[in-house]
Structure formats: C-alpha cells, structure tokens
Amino acid sequence: MEVKDRDKPLYHAAACIASNYLVVNVNYALSICEKIGMDPFNSLKGLENLIEDTFRNIKKMGPRESLTGPISRGDSGTVRDHIKNLKKIFNGNEIEIYCVMGKRAAHIACQNGWISKETRNTIIDILEDV
C-alpha cells in the first residue's frame, strides 16, 4: 500500500484512532467496571472474548456490518438507562465519550438500514441532551 506524502498525516491520524483510541476505549470500559467495584484485571478477562470476537467480525464482515448493541437495534430505552447510570459514576466529560461514540454508532446503524432516520434522530437527541 502506498500513501501519498500529502495524505500521510491523515493516514497517521487514522492509525492513531485505530490503535491508540482502541486502547482508550478498552480503558474507558475498564474504568466503568472499576467504578462499580470490579477488579480491572478480571474485568479485562471478562471483556476479552467480546473484544476478540468483535475484531474477528470486523476482519470478516467490515466495521459497519460488525456493529452490535442497543443502538444498532434502535433500543433508545437502554441508551437512556446507560446514561442515567453513567451519571452516577462519572462527570460530564467522561459521559461525553459514550455520547460521541453513540452518535457515530447511530449513524452507522442508520446507514446499514437497521434503524430508521427517526430512530437515529431520537437516539442522537438522547445523547445530546446529556
């Protein structure tokens, strides 16, 4: 694969997002587990299969088709419940991570045809109302 010189900073940004931000996401998940009294090492062991299965699905089907979870199903009630409970353990900045990622997930689910534009907008409204 060849990357043009002018595109190298953007390719590097993509690499950082794919690698470094994956670390940040896993750390974020573990911090939630730690806040509810779970040992981070044991939490990682518990999430390990989910992370590995997700990566296998990405390699097999691509990232968009590998999306799962309440947003991919249009389950706005679970999203509300997540936010309500995240507010109990985090301040606004830490909840914002969940909301930013959730909005991207809503767009992907809508692009995939799994949820309607109306459902996407409902979920985005919930996520923006934090």
PyMOL CGO cylinders between C-alpha atoms (Angstrom):
from pymol import cmd
from pymol.cgo import CYLINDER

trace = [
    CYLINDER, 0.00, 0.00, 0.00, 1.32, 3.40, -0.94, 0.3, 1, 1, 1, 1, 1, 1,
    CYLINDER, 1.32, 3.40, -0.94, 0.27, 6.63, 0.78, 0.3, 1, 1, 1, 1, 1, 1,
    CYLINDER, 0.27, 6.63, 0.78, 0.88, 9.95, -0.93, 0.3, 1, 1, 1, 1, 1, 1,
    CYLINDER, 0.88, 9.95, -0.93, 3.06, 12.37, 1.03, 0.3, 1, 1, 1, 1, 1, 1,
    CYLINDER, 3.06, 12.37, 1.03, 0.22, 14.88, 1.37, 0.3, 1, 1, 1, 1, 1, 1,
    CYLINDER, 0.22, 14.88, 1.37, -2.03, 12.16, 2.86, 0.3, 1, 1, 1, 1, 1, 1,
    CYLINDER, -2.03, 12.16, 2.86, 0.49, 10.76, 5.36, 0.3, 1, 1, 1, 1, 1, 1,
    CYLINDER, 0.49, 10.76, 5.36, -0.66, 12.96, 8.28, 0.3, 1, 1, 1, 1, 1, 1,
    CYLINDER, -0.66, 12.96, 8.28, -4.24, 11.78, 7.75, 0.3, 1, 1, 1, 1, 1, 1,
    CYLINDER, -4.24, 11.78, 7.75, -3.18, 8.16, 7.41, 0.3, 1, 1, 1, 1, 1, 1,
    CYLINDER, -3.18, 8.16, 7.41, -1.19, 8.56, 10.63, 0.3, 1, 1, 1, 1, 1, 1,
    CYLINDER, -1.19, 8.56, 10.63, -4.29, 10.02, 12.31, 0.3, 1, 1, 1, 1, 1, 1,
    CYLINDER, -4.29, 10.02, 12.31, -6.29, 7.00, 11.12, 0.3, 1, 1, 1, 1, 1, 1,
    CYLINDER, -6.29, 7.00, 11.12, -3.63, 4.68, 12.54, 0.3, 1, 1, 1, 1, 1, 1,
    CYLINDER, -3.63, 4.68, 12.54, -3.74, 6.50, 15.88, 0.3, 1, 1, 1, 1, 1, 1,
    CYLINDER, -3.74, 6.50, 15.88, -7.51, 6.21, 16.01, 0.3, 1, 1, 1, 1, 1, 1,
    CYLINDER, -7.51, 6.21, 16.01, -7.44, 2.50, 15.10, 0.3, 1, 1, 1, 1, 1, 1,
    CYLINDER, -7.44, 2.50, 15.10, -4.72, 1.63, 17.61, 0.3, 1, 1, 1, 1, 1, 1,
    CYLINDER, -4.72, 1.63, 17.61, -4.35, 4.23, 20.33, 0.3, 1, 1, 1, 1, 1, 1,
    CYLINDER, -4.35, 4.23, 20.33, -8.03, 5.01, 20.64, 0.3, 1, 1, 1, 1, 1, 1,
    CYLINDER, -8.03, 5.01, 20.64, -8.85, 1.32, 20.85, 0.3, 1, 1, 1, 1, 1, 1,
    CYLINDER, -8.85, 1.32, 20.85, -6.66, 1.32, 23.97, 0.3, 1, 1, 1, 1, 1, 1,
    CYLINDER, -6.66, 1.32, 23.97, -8.55, 4.38, 25.24, 0.3, 1, 1, 1, 1, 1, 1,
    CYLINDER, -8.55, 4.38, 25.24, -11.93, 2.67, 24.63, 0.3, 1, 1, 1, 1, 1, 1,
    CYLINDER, -11.93, 2.67, 24.63, -10.91, -0.50, 26.46, 0.3, 1, 1, 1, 1, 1, 1,
    CYLINDER, -10.91, -0.50, 26.46, -9.51, 1.59, 29.31, 0.3, 1, 1, 1, 1, 1, 1,
    CYLINDER, -9.51, 1.59, 29.31, -12.80, 3.53, 29.43, 0.3, 1, 1, 1, 1, 1, 1,
    CYLINDER, -12.80, 3.53, 29.43, -14.77, 0.28, 29.68, 0.3, 1, 1, 1, 1, 1, 1,
    CYLINDER, -14.77, 0.28, 29.68, -12.47, -0.96, 32.44, 0.3, 1, 1, 1, 1, 1, 1,
    CYLINDER, -12.47, -0.96, 32.44, -12.84, 2.31, 34.35, 0.3, 1, 1, 1, 1, 1, 1,
    CYLINDER, -12.84, 2.31, 34.35, -16.60, 1.74, 34.40, 0.3, 1, 1, 1, 1, 1, 1,
    CYLINDER, -16.60, 1.74, 34.40, -16.06, -1.76, 35.75, 0.3, 1, 1, 1, 1, 1, 1,
    CYLINDER, -16.06, -1.76, 35.75, -13.65, -0.41, 38.36, 0.3, 1, 1, 1, 1, 1, 1,
    CYLINDER, -13.65, -0.41, 38.36, -16.16, 2.26, 39.45, 0.3, 1, 1, 1, 1, 1, 1,
    CYLINDER, -16.16, 2.26, 39.45, -18.68, -0.50, 40.25, 0.3, 1, 1, 1, 1, 1, 1,
    CYLINDER, -18.68, -0.50, 40.25, -16.13, -2.41, 42.31, 0.3, 1, 1, 1, 1, 1, 1,
    CYLINDER, -16.13, -2.41, 42.31, -14.79, -4.89, 39.78, 0.3, 1, 1, 1, 1, 1, 1,
    CYLINDER, -14.79, -4.89, 39.78, -11.10, -5.66, 39.56, 0.3, 1, 1, 1, 1, 1, 1,
    CYLINDER, -11.10, -5.66, 39.56, -9.69, -4.20, 36.28, 0.3, 1, 1, 1, 1, 1, 1,
    CYLINDER, -9.69, -4.20, 36.28, -7.68, -7.36, 35.50, 0.3, 1, 1, 1, 1, 1, 1,
    CYLINDER, -7.68, -7.36, 35.50, -10.71, -9.60, 35.96, 0.3, 1, 1, 1, 1, 1, 1,
    CYLINDER, -10.71, -9.60, 35.96, -12.87, -7.16, 34.02, 0.3, 1, 1, 1, 1, 1, 1,
    CYLINDER, -12.87, -7.16, 34.02, -10.47, -7.31, 31.10, 0.3, 1, 1, 1, 1, 1, 1,
    CYLINDER, -10.47, -7.31, 31.10, -10.62, -11.09, 31.21, 0.3, 1, 1, 1, 1, 1, 1,
    CYLINDER, -10.62, -11.09, 31.21, -14.40, -10.85, 31.10, 0.3, 1, 1, 1, 1, 1, 1,
    CYLINDER, -14.40, -10.85, 31.10, -14.39, -8.45, 28.14, 0.3, 1, 1, 1, 1, 1, 1,
    CYLINDER, -14.39, -8.45, 28.14, -11.58, -10.20, 26.27, 0.3, 1, 1, 1, 1, 1, 1,
    CYLINDER, -11.58, -10.20, 26.27, -13.78, -12.60, 24.30, 0.3, 1, 1, 1, 1, 1, 1,
    CYLINDER, -13.78, -12.60, 24.30, -16.14, -9.81, 23.32, 0.3, 1, 1, 1, 1, 1, 1,
    CYLINDER, -16.14, -9.81, 23.32, -13.24, -7.66, 22.09, 0.3, 1, 1, 1, 1, 1, 1,
    CYLINDER, -13.24, -7.66, 22.09, -11.67, -10.54, 20.17, 0.3, 1, 1, 1, 1, 1, 1,
    CYLINDER, -11.67, -10.54, 20.17, -15.00, -11.60, 18.62, 0.3, 1, 1, 1, 1, 1, 1,
    CYLINDER, -15.00, -11.60, 18.62, -15.64, -8.02, 17.56, 0.3, 1, 1, 1, 1, 1, 1,
    CYLINDER, -15.64, -8.02, 17.56, -12.24, -7.77, 15.89, 0.3, 1, 1, 1, 1, 1, 1,
    CYLINDER, -12.24, -7.77, 15.89, -12.81, -11.11, 14.14, 0.3, 1, 1, 1, 1, 1, 1,
    CYLINDER, -12.81, -11.11, 14.14, -16.14, -9.83, 12.85, 0.3, 1, 1, 1, 1, 1, 1,
    CYLINDER, -16.14, -9.83, 12.85, -14.54, -6.62, 11.61, 0.3, 1, 1, 1, 1, 1, 1,
    CYLINDER, -14.54, -6.62, 11.61, -11.95, -8.64, 9.68, 0.3, 1, 1, 1, 1, 1, 1,
    CYLINDER, -11.95, -8.64, 9.68, -14.64, -10.92, 8.27, 0.3, 1, 1, 1, 1, 1, 1,
    CYLINDER, -14.64, -10.92, 8.27, -17.51, -8.50, 7.54, 0.3, 1, 1, 1, 1, 1, 1,
    CYLINDER, -17.51, -8.50, 7.54, -16.08, -5.00, 7.85, 0.3, 1, 1, 1, 1, 1, 1,
    CYLINDER, -16.08, -5.00, 7.85, -16.63, -2.48, 10.63, 0.3, 1, 1, 1, 1, 1, 1,
    CYLINDER, -16.63, -2.48, 10.63, -20.07, -1.22, 9.68, 0.3, 1, 1, 1, 1, 1, 1,
    CYLINDER, -20.07, -1.22, 9.68, -21.60, -4.67, 9.50, 0.3, 1, 1, 1, 1, 1, 1,
    CYLINDER, -21.60, -4.67, 9.50, -19.96, -5.65, 12.80, 0.3, 1, 1, 1, 1, 1, 1,
    CYLINDER, -19.96, -5.65, 12.80, -21.85, -3.07, 14.85, 0.3, 1, 1, 1, 1, 1, 1,
    CYLINDER, -21.85, -3.07, 14.85, -23.92, -4.63, 17.63, 0.3, 1, 1, 1, 1, 1, 1,
    CYLINDER, -23.92, -4.63, 17.63, -25.60, -3.41, 20.78, 0.3, 1, 1, 1, 1, 1, 1,
    CYLINDER, -25.60, -3.41, 20.78, -28.61, -1.35, 21.73, 0.3, 1, 1, 1, 1, 1, 1,
    CYLINDER, -28.61, -1.35, 21.73, -28.03, 1.46, 19.25, 0.3, 1, 1, 1, 1, 1, 1,
    CYLINDER, -28.03, 1.46, 19.25, -27.75, -0.95, 16.32, 0.3, 1, 1, 1, 1, 1, 1,
    CYLINDER, -27.75, -0.95, 16.32, -31.18, -2.30, 17.38, 0.3, 1, 1, 1, 1, 1, 1,
    CYLINDER, -31.18, -2.30, 17.38, -32.68, 1.15, 17.97, 0.3, 1, 1, 1, 1, 1, 1,
    CYLINDER, -32.68, 1.15, 17.97, -33.11, 0.49, 21.70, 0.3, 1, 1, 1, 1, 1, 1,
    CYLINDER, -33.11, 0.49, 21.70, -33.33, 4.05, 22.97, 0.3, 1, 1, 1, 1, 1, 1,
    CYLINDER, -33.33, 4.05, 22.97, -34.53, 2.89, 26.40, 0.3, 1, 1, 1, 1, 1, 1,
    CYLINDER, -34.53, 2.89, 26.40, -31.25, 1.10, 27.05, 0.3, 1, 1, 1, 1, 1, 1,
    CYLINDER, -31.25, 1.10, 27.05, -29.30, 4.16, 25.89, 0.3, 1, 1, 1, 1, 1, 1,
    CYLINDER, -29.30, 4.16, 25.89, -31.25, 6.31, 28.38, 0.3, 1, 1, 1, 1, 1, 1,
    CYLINDER, -31.25, 6.31, 28.38, -30.57, 3.73, 31.10, 0.3, 1, 1, 1, 1, 1, 1,
    CYLINDER, -30.57, 3.73, 31.10, -26.84, 3.70, 30.30, 0.3, 1, 1, 1, 1, 1, 1,
    CYLINDER, -26.84, 3.70, 30.30, -26.66, 7.50, 30.54, 0.3, 1, 1, 1, 1, 1, 1,
    CYLINDER, -26.66, 7.50, 30.54, -28.67, 7.59, 33.78, 0.3, 1, 1, 1, 1, 1, 1,
    CYLINDER, -28.67, 7.59, 33.78, -26.30, 5.10, 35.37, 0.3, 1, 1, 1, 1, 1, 1,
    CYLINDER, -26.30, 5.10, 35.37, -23.12, 6.60, 33.90, 0.3, 1, 1, 1, 1, 1, 1,
    CYLINDER, -23.12, 6.60, 33.90, -24.12, 9.91, 35.53, 0.3, 1, 1, 1, 1, 1, 1,
    CYLINDER, -24.12, 9.91, 35.53, -23.93, 8.15, 38.89, 0.3, 1, 1, 1, 1, 1, 1,
    CYLINDER, -23.93, 8.15, 38.89, -20.24, 7.35, 38.46, 0.3, 1, 1, 1, 1, 1, 1,
    CYLINDER, -20.24, 7.35, 38.46, -18.83, 9.94, 36.02, 0.3, 1, 1, 1, 1, 1, 1,
    CYLINDER, -18.83, 9.94, 36.02, -18.82, 13.65, 35.39, 0.3, 1, 1, 1, 1, 1, 1,
    CYLINDER, -18.82, 13.65, 35.39, -19.96, 15.18, 32.08, 0.3, 1, 1, 1, 1, 1, 1,
    CYLINDER, -19.96, 15.18, 32.08, -16.59, 14.87, 30.33, 0.3, 1, 1, 1, 1, 1, 1,
    CYLINDER, -16.59, 14.87, 30.33, -16.44, 11.13, 30.84, 0.3, 1, 1, 1, 1, 1, 1,
    CYLINDER, -16.44, 11.13, 30.84, -20.06, 10.63, 29.79, 0.3, 1, 1, 1, 1, 1, 1,
    CYLINDER, -20.06, 10.63, 29.79, -19.33, 12.65, 26.65, 0.3, 1, 1, 1, 1, 1, 1,
    CYLINDER, -19.33, 12.65, 26.65, -17.15, 9.78, 25.38, 0.3, 1, 1, 1, 1, 1, 1,
    CYLINDER, -17.15, 9.78, 25.38, -20.16, 7.44, 25.47, 0.3, 1, 1, 1, 1, 1, 1,
    CYLINDER, -20.16, 7.44, 25.47, -22.31, 10.04, 23.74, 0.3, 1, 1, 1, 1, 1, 1,
    CYLINDER, -22.31, 10.04, 23.74, -19.87, 10.85, 20.92, 0.3, 1, 1, 1, 1, 1, 1,
    CYLINDER, -19.87, 10.85, 20.92, -19.34, 7.18, 20.15, 0.3, 1, 1, 1, 1, 1, 1,
    CYLINDER, -19.34, 7.18, 20.15, -23.07, 6.51, 20.42, 0.3, 1, 1, 1, 1, 1, 1,
    CYLINDER, -23.07, 6.51, 20.42, -23.86, 9.19, 17.84, 0.3, 1, 1, 1, 1, 1, 1,
    CYLINDER, -23.86, 9.19, 17.84, -21.40, 7.61, 15.41, 0.3, 1, 1, 1, 1, 1, 1,
    CYLINDER, -21.40, 7.61, 15.41, -22.98, 4.19, 16.09, 0.3, 1, 1, 1, 1, 1, 1,
    CYLINDER, -22.98, 4.19, 16.09, -26.44, 5.65, 15.37, 0.3, 1, 1, 1, 1, 1, 1,
    CYLINDER, -26.44, 5.65, 15.37, -25.26, 6.99, 12.03, 0.3, 1, 1, 1, 1, 1, 1,
    CYLINDER, -25.26, 6.99, 12.03, -23.73, 3.62, 11.10, 0.3, 1, 1, 1, 1, 1, 1,
    CYLINDER, -23.73, 3.62, 11.10, -26.88, 1.73, 12.13, 0.3, 1, 1, 1, 1, 1, 1,
    CYLINDER, -26.88, 1.73, 12.13, -28.97, 4.08, 10.01, 0.3, 1, 1, 1, 1, 1, 1,
    CYLINDER, -28.97, 4.08, 10.01, -26.60, 3.78, 7.03, 0.3, 1, 1, 1, 1, 1, 1,
    CYLINDER, -26.60, 3.78, 7.03, -26.90, 0.00, 7.35, 0.3, 1, 1, 1, 1, 1, 1,
    CYLINDER, -26.90, 0.00, 7.35, -30.68, 0.28, 7.23, 0.3, 1, 1, 1, 1, 1, 1,
    CYLINDER, -30.68, 0.28, 7.23, -31.01, -1.29, 10.67, 0.3, 1, 1, 1, 1, 1, 1,
    CYLINDER, -31.01, -1.29, 10.67, -32.74, 1.72, 12.21, 0.3, 1, 1, 1, 1, 1, 1,
    CYLINDER, -32.74, 1.72, 12.21, -34.84, 4.45, 10.67, 0.3, 1, 1, 1, 1, 1, 1,
    CYLINDER, -34.84, 4.45, 10.67, -33.76, 8.09, 10.43, 0.3, 1, 1, 1, 1, 1, 1,
    CYLINDER, -33.76, 8.09, 10.43, -36.41, 8.86, 13.04, 0.3, 1, 1, 1, 1, 1, 1,
    CYLINDER, -36.41, 8.86, 13.04, -34.93, 6.33, 15.47, 0.3, 1, 1, 1, 1, 1, 1,
    CYLINDER, -34.93, 6.33, 15.47, -31.42, 7.61, 14.73, 0.3, 1, 1, 1, 1, 1, 1,
    CYLINDER, -31.42, 7.61, 14.73, -32.56, 11.16, 15.48, 0.3, 1, 1, 1, 1, 1, 1,
    CYLINDER, -32.56, 11.16, 15.48, -34.26, 10.05, 18.71, 0.3, 1, 1, 1, 1, 1, 1,
    CYLINDER, -34.26, 10.05, 18.71, -31.07, 8.35, 19.88, 0.3, 1, 1, 1, 1, 1, 1,
    CYLINDER, -31.07, 8.35, 19.88, -28.93, 11.34, 18.90, 0.3, 1, 1, 1, 1, 1, 1,
    CYLINDER, -28.93, 11.34, 18.90, -31.33, 13.66, 20.78, 0.3, 1, 1, 1, 1, 1, 1,
    CYLINDER, -31.33, 13.66, 20.78, -30.96, 11.48, 23.88, 0.3, 1, 1, 1, 1, 1, 1,
    CYLINDER, -30.96, 11.48, 23.88, -27.18, 11.55, 23.56, 0.3, 1, 1, 1, 1, 1, 1,
    CYLINDER, -27.18, 11.55, 23.56, -27.07, 15.31, 23.01, 0.3, 1, 1, 1, 1, 1, 1,
    CYLINDER, -27.07, 15.31, 23.01, -29.34, 16.00, 25.99, 0.3, 1, 1, 1, 1, 1, 1,
    CYLINDER, -29.34, 16.00, 25.99, -26.68, 14.95, 28.50, 0.3, 1, 1, 1, 1, 1, 1,
]
cmd.load_cgo(trace, "trace")
